[in-house]
Amino acid sequence: MGALADILANSAHDRRDPSLPWFLCPVDLQAIKACGVTFASSMLERVIEEKAKGDPAAADAIRREIGDRIGLDLSSIVPGSDEAMALKAALVERGMWSQYLEVGIGPDAEVFTKAPPMAGVGVGAEVGLHPVSSWNNPEPEIVLAIAADGRIVGATLGNDVNLRDVEGRSALLLGKAKDNNGSAALGPFIRLFDDGFSLDDVRVAELDLRVEGPDGFVLKGRSSMSRISRDVADLAVHTIGPTHQYPDGLVLMTGTLFAPTEDRGAPGQGFTHQLGDVVTISSARLGALVNRVDRADRIPPWTFGAGALMRNLARRGLI
């Protein structure tokens, strides 16, 4: 098909020759699922979004208030433990309990559908923001590749593009906040587990994030899987098992430590994307996932679904 470097170069959306091959999302028929609120610091940011009702101007003051009132290192709390339940009771009494704390330190993990099968985008593609959003961010994550029998067989990188203002208005808007055209980026490839790379390597993986804006703004961040609140194997158990099957397998975004609070514009407004931002998510054992940000209604629409696949195979006499 061509040299790796040439195919990678042709994967950039703005330099693509459609007559030549480029990299797609590395999964097709697999469901694209995601876990949220799996790191203590990002869990508190979800609480802040909820309390701010999606208003970034209010978030900074609420962030200080929660820090003063809770005053705990929640990363030391084991979800579902007696200690976690005691903390829940104390926070409920103080009026500080939240649905995000429920899935962050409670017995049940948050698992949601990030995108339908075949709707993900790969390295070099544009990622989409819903045009109603004015407060949003990338979420750099390790993504597990899980077989139909529940075995975790590999990993890749993902960007769980997030609309903080939409989800902050109501958790019932999670679908609108999370599942939009081009909002699930995966890649550049799936690294299958073998003698040189295993689930233990995933457990200690470090992810680097770099956002380079057309305005010259640069944001850097890091997410360390060693600080996750729930083990990644436990997240898989919450997703697939006797009560929920995936006959084609699935991929599972495992959450992020990264929740940007650095001001990009006015003081106290925090970070939000600008159109044209280039997002690079990288990890030493998994490569780099690079995507450019645009509006979900302006990037190429998703048109190749299961029906198109069946018609394509039929035309080629393969079914």
C-alpha positions as CSV (number, residue, x, y, z in Angstrom):
1,M,0.0,0.0,0.0
2,G,2.9,2.3,0.6
3,A,5.6,3.4,3.1
4,L,4.5,4.1,6.6
5,A,5.9,7.7,6.5
6,D,4.0,8.4,3.3
7,I,0.7,7.1,4.5
8,L,1.1,9.0,7.7
9,A,1.9,12.2,5.9
10,N,-1.2,11.7,3.7
11,S,-3.3,11.3,6.8
12,A,-3.2,15.0,7.6
13,H,-6.7,16.3,6.6
14,D,-5.5,19.5,5.0
15,R,-2.8,17.8,2.8
16,R,-4.6,14.6,1.9
17,D,-4.6,13.1,-1.6
18,P,-7.8,11.1,-1.7
19,S,-6.3,8.8,-4.4
20,L,-3.7,7.6,-2.0
21,P,-4.1,5.6,1.3
22,W,-4.4,7.3,4.7
23,F,-4.8,6.1,8.3
24,L,-8.3,5.5,9.5
25,C,-9.5,5.0,13.1
26,P,-8.0,1.6,14.2
27,V,-11.4,0.1,15.1
28,D,-14.4,-0.4,12.9
29,L,-17.2,-2.7,14.1
30,Q,-16.2,-2.4,17.8
31,A,-18.3,-0.3,20.1
32,I,-16.5,2.8,21.4
33,K,-17.2,3.1,25.1
34,A,-15.8,5.4,27.7
35,C,-15.4,5.7,31.5
36,G,-15.6,9.0,33.3
37,V,-14.5,10.4,36.6
38,T,-11.7,7.9,37.1
39,F,-9.1,10.3,38.5
40,A,-9.6,12.4,41.7
41,S,-8.5,15.7,40.3
42,S,-10.7,15.5,37.1
43,M,-13.5,14.2,39.4
44,L,-13.4,17.5,41.3
45,E,-13.5,19.4,38.0
46,R,-16.7,17.6,37.1
47,V,-18.2,18.6,40.4
48,I,-17.1,22.2,39.7
49,E,-18.8,22.1,36.3
50,E,-22.0,20.8,37.9
51,K,-22.0,23.5,40.6
52,A,-21.1,26.2,38.0
53,K,-24.0,25.1,35.7
54,G,-21.7,25.2,32.8
55,D,-20.5,28.8,33.4
56,P,-16.7,29.0,33.2
57,A,-16.7,32.4,34.9
58,A,-18.1,30.9,38.1
59,A,-15.8,27.9,38.1
60,D,-12.8,29.5,39.6
61,A,-14.6,30.7,42.8
62,I,-16.3,27.3,43.2
63,R,-13.0,25.6,42.8
64,R,-11.6,27.5,45.7
65,E,-14.7,26.9,47.8
66,I,-14.6,23.1,47.2
67,G,-10.9,23.0,48.0
68,D,-11.5,24.9,51.3
69,R,-14.5,22.8,52.3
70,I,-13.4,19.3,51.3
71,G,-9.7,19.7,52.0
72,L,-8.9,16.1,51.2
73,D,-6.7,14.2,48.8
74,L,-9.4,12.1,47.2
75,S,-6.8,10.2,45.2
76,S,-6.2,8.1,48.4
77,I,-9.8,6.9,48.6
78,V,-10.6,3.4,47.2
79,P,-13.9,3.6,45.3
80,G,-16.6,1.6,47.0
81,S,-14.6,1.1,50.2
82,D,-15.9,1.7,53.8
83,E,-13.8,4.8,53.9
84,A,-15.4,6.1,50.7
85,M,-18.9,5.5,52.0
86,A,-18.0,7.3,55.2
87,L,-16.7,10.2,53.2
88,K,-19.9,10.2,51.2
89,A,-22.0,10.5,54.4
90,A,-19.9,13.4,55.6
91,L,-20.1,15.2,52.3
92,V,-23.9,14.7,52.0
93,E,-24.2,16.2,55.5
94,R,-22.3,19.2,54.4
95,G,-24.3,19.6,51.2
96,M,-21.3,18.9,49.0
97,W,-22.3,15.5,47.5
98,S,-22.5,15.2,43.7
99,Q,-23.5,12.6,41.1
100,Y,-19.8,12.8,40.0
101,L,-18.6,11.9,43.4
102,E,-21.0,9.0,43.3
103,V,-19.3,7.4,40.3
104,G,-15.9,8.6,41.3
105,I,-15.7,7.1,44.8
106,G,-18.9,5.0,44.9
107,P,-19.1,1.3,44.0
108,D,-20.2,1.7,40.4
109,A,-18.0,3.1,37.6
110,E,-19.4,5.5,35.0
111,V,-19.5,3.8,31.6
112,F,-21.1,5.5,28.6
113,T,-21.2,5.2,24.8
114,K,-18.7,7.6,23.3
115,A,-19.5,6.9,19.7
116,P,-21.3,4.3,17.5
117,P,-19.2,1.6,15.8
118,M,-17.4,3.0,12.7
119,A,-17.8,6.7,13.9
120,G,-14.3,7.2,15.3
121,V,-11.6,9.2,13.6
122,G,-7.9,8.5,13.3
123,V,-4.6,10.3,13.4
124,G,-4.5,13.4,11.2
125,A,-8.3,13.8,11.1
126,E,-10.2,16.8,12.4
127,V,-12.0,16.5,15.7
128,G,-15.3,18.3,16.1
129,L,-16.8,20.6,18.7
130,H,-20.6,21.2,18.8
131,P,-21.1,24.9,17.8
132,V,-23.2,25.6,20.9
133,S,-20.2,25.1,23.2
134,S,-17.9,27.8,24.4
135,W,-16.1,25.9,27.2
136,N,-14.5,22.6,26.1
137,N,-11.2,20.7,26.2
138,P,-9.4,17.6,25.0
139,E,-9.2,14.6,27.2
140,P,-6.0,12.5,26.6
141,E,-6.7,8.9,27.5
142,I,-5.4,5.3,27.3
143,V,-7.9,3.2,25.4
144,L,-8.3,-0.5,26.0
145,A,-9.0,-3.0,23.2
146,I,-11.2,-5.7,24.6
147,A,-12.2,-8.9,22.9
148,A,-15.7,-10.4,22.9
149,D,-14.8,-12.7,25.7
150,G,-13.7,-9.8,28.0
151,R,-9.9,-10.2,27.6
152,I,-8.0,-7.0,27.3
153,V,-5.8,-7.6,24.3
154,G,-4.1,-4.3,23.6
155,A,-4.2,-0.5,23.9
156,T,-4.2,2.7,21.9
157,L,-4.5,6.5,22.6
158,G,-7.7,8.5,22.5
159,N,-9.1,12.0,22.7
160,D,-12.5,12.0,24.5
161,V,-13.4,15.5,23.3
162,N,-15.5,17.1,26.0
163,L,-17.9,20.0,26.2
164,R,-17.6,21.2,29.7
165,D,-20.4,23.8,29.5
166,V,-23.0,21.4,28.1
167,E,-22.3,18.6,30.6
168,G,-22.1,21.1,33.4
169,R,-25.7,22.3,32.7
170,S,-27.0,18.8,33.2
171,A,-25.5,15.3,33.4
172,L,-28.4,14.2,31.3
173,L,-26.8,16.1,28.4
174,L,-23.9,13.7,28.5
175,G,-24.7,12.4,25.0
176,K,-24.7,15.9,23.5
177,A,-21.5,16.8,25.4
178,K,-19.7,13.6,24.3
179,D,-21.0,12.2,21.1
180,N,-20.7,14.6,18.2
181,N,-19.3,14.3,14.7
182,G,-15.5,13.7,15.0
183,S,-15.6,13.8,18.8
184,A,-13.9,10.3,19.3
185,A,-10.3,10.2,18.1
186,L,-8.3,7.0,18.4
187,G,-4.9,6.0,17.2
188,P,-2.4,6.0,15.7
189,F,-2.7,2.2,16.0
190,I,-3.6,-0.5,18.5
191,R,-0.6,-2.1,20.2
192,L,-1.4,-5.7,21.0
193,F,-0.1,-7.2,24.2
194,D,2.9,-9.5,23.9
195,D,6.0,-10.3,25.8
196,G,7.2,-6.7,25.4
197,F,4.0,-4.8,26.2
198,S,1.3,-5.8,28.7
199,L,-1.5,-4.5,30.8
200,D,1.1,-3.7,33.5
201,D,2.7,-1.3,31.1
202,V,-0.7,0.4,30.6
203,R,-1.0,0.7,34.4
204,V,2.1,2.9,34.6
205,A,1.9,4.7,31.3
206,E,2.5,8.4,31.1
207,L,0.5,10.5,28.6
208,D,1.7,13.9,27.3
209,L,-0.7,16.5,25.9
210,R,0.2,19.5,23.8
211,V,-2.3,22.0,22.4
212,E,-0.9,24.5,19.9
213,G,-3.4,27.3,19.0
214,P,-3.5,29.5,15.9
215,D,-3.2,32.4,18.4
216,G,0.2,31.2,19.5
217,F,-1.1,29.7,22.7
218,V,0.5,26.5,23.9
219,L,-0.9,24.3,26.6
220,K,1.0,21.3,28.0
221,G,-0.3,18.6,30.3
222,R,0.5,15.2,31.5
223,S,-1.7,12.3,32.7
224,S,-0.3,9.4,34.7
225,M,-2.2,6.1,34.7
226,S,-0.6,5.2,38.0
227,R,-2.9,7.8,39.7
228,I,-6.1,6.3,38.4
229,S,-8.7,5.6,41.1
230,R,-10.0,2.4,39.6
231,D,-7.7,-0.2,38.1
232,V,-8.2,-0.5,34.3
233,A,-9.1,-4.2,34.6
234,D,-11.9,-3.3,37.0
235,L,-13.2,-0.7,34.4
236,A,-13.4,-3.5,31.9
237,V,-15.3,-5.7,34.3
238,H,-17.8,-2.9,34.8
239,T,-18.3,-2.7,31.0
240,I,-18.5,-6.2,29.7
241,G,-19.6,-9.4,31.4
242,P,-22.7,-11.6,32.0
243,T,-25.0,-8.6,31.9
244,H,-23.6,-6.9,28.8
245,Q,-22.0,-8.5,25.8
246,Y,-20.1,-7.1,22.8
247,P,-19.9,-9.8,20.2
248,D,-17.6,-7.7,18.0
249,G,-15.5,-6.6,21.0
250,L,-15.1,-3.0,22.1
251,V,-12.6,-0.3,22.9
252,L,-12.9,1.5,26.3
253,M,-11.5,5.0,27.0
254,T,-10.3,4.9,30.6
255,G,-10.6,8.5,31.7
256,T,-8.1,11.3,32.2
257,L,-6.2,13.0,34.9
258,F,-6.0,16.1,32.8
259,A,-8.6,18.9,33.6
260,P,-7.2,22.2,32.3
261,T,-7.7,25.3,34.5
262,E,-5.0,27.6,33.0
263,D,-6.6,30.8,31.7
264,R,-6.5,31.2,27.9
265,G,-8.5,34.4,27.7
266,A,-9.9,36.5,30.5
267,P,-8.8,35.8,34.1
268,G,-10.9,33.1,35.8
269,Q,-12.3,31.8,32.5
270,G,-9.9,28.8,32.3
271,F,-9.0,26.9,29.2
272,T,-11.2,26.4,26.2
273,H,-10.4,25.4,22.6
274,Q,-10.1,27.7,19.7
275,L,-10.9,26.5,16.2
276,G,-7.6,25.5,14.5
277,D,-6.0,24.1,17.7
278,V,-3.7,21.2,17.0
279,V,-3.9,18.5,19.7
280,T,-1.1,16.0,20.2
281,I,-1.5,13.2,22.7
282,S,1.6,11.0,23.0
283,S,2.9,8.1,25.1
284,A,6.3,6.4,24.7
285,R,5.0,3.0,24.1
286,L,1.9,4.0,21.9
287,G,3.1,6.8,19.6
288,A,1.3,10.0,19.0
289,L,-2.3,10.9,18.1
290,V,-2.5,14.3,16.4
291,N,-5.7,16.0,15.4
292,R,-6.9,19.5,14.5
293,V,-10.0,21.1,16.1
294,D,-12.9,22.5,14.1
295,R,-16.7,22.6,14.5
296,A,-18.6,19.3,14.3
297,D,-20.9,20.7,11.6
298,R,-18.0,21.8,9.4
299,I,-15.7,18.8,9.4
300,P,-16.4,15.9,7.0
301,P,-19.6,14.2,8.1
302,W,-19.8,10.5,9.1
303,T,-21.2,8.7,6.1
304,F,-19.6,5.2,6.1
305,G,-21.6,3.1,8.6
306,A,-22.6,-0.6,8.8
307,G,-24.9,-0.3,5.8
308,A,-22.2,1.3,3.6
309,L,-19.8,-1.5,4.7
310,M,-22.3,-4.2,3.7
311,R,-22.9,-2.6,0.3
312,N,-19.1,-2.2,-0.3
313,L,-18.5,-5.9,0.5
314,A,-21.4,-7.0,-1.7
315,R,-20.1,-4.9,-4.7
316,R,-16.8,-6.7,-4.4
317,G,-18.4,-10.1,-4.2
318,L,-17.1,-10.7,-0.6
319,I,-20.6,-11.5,0.8
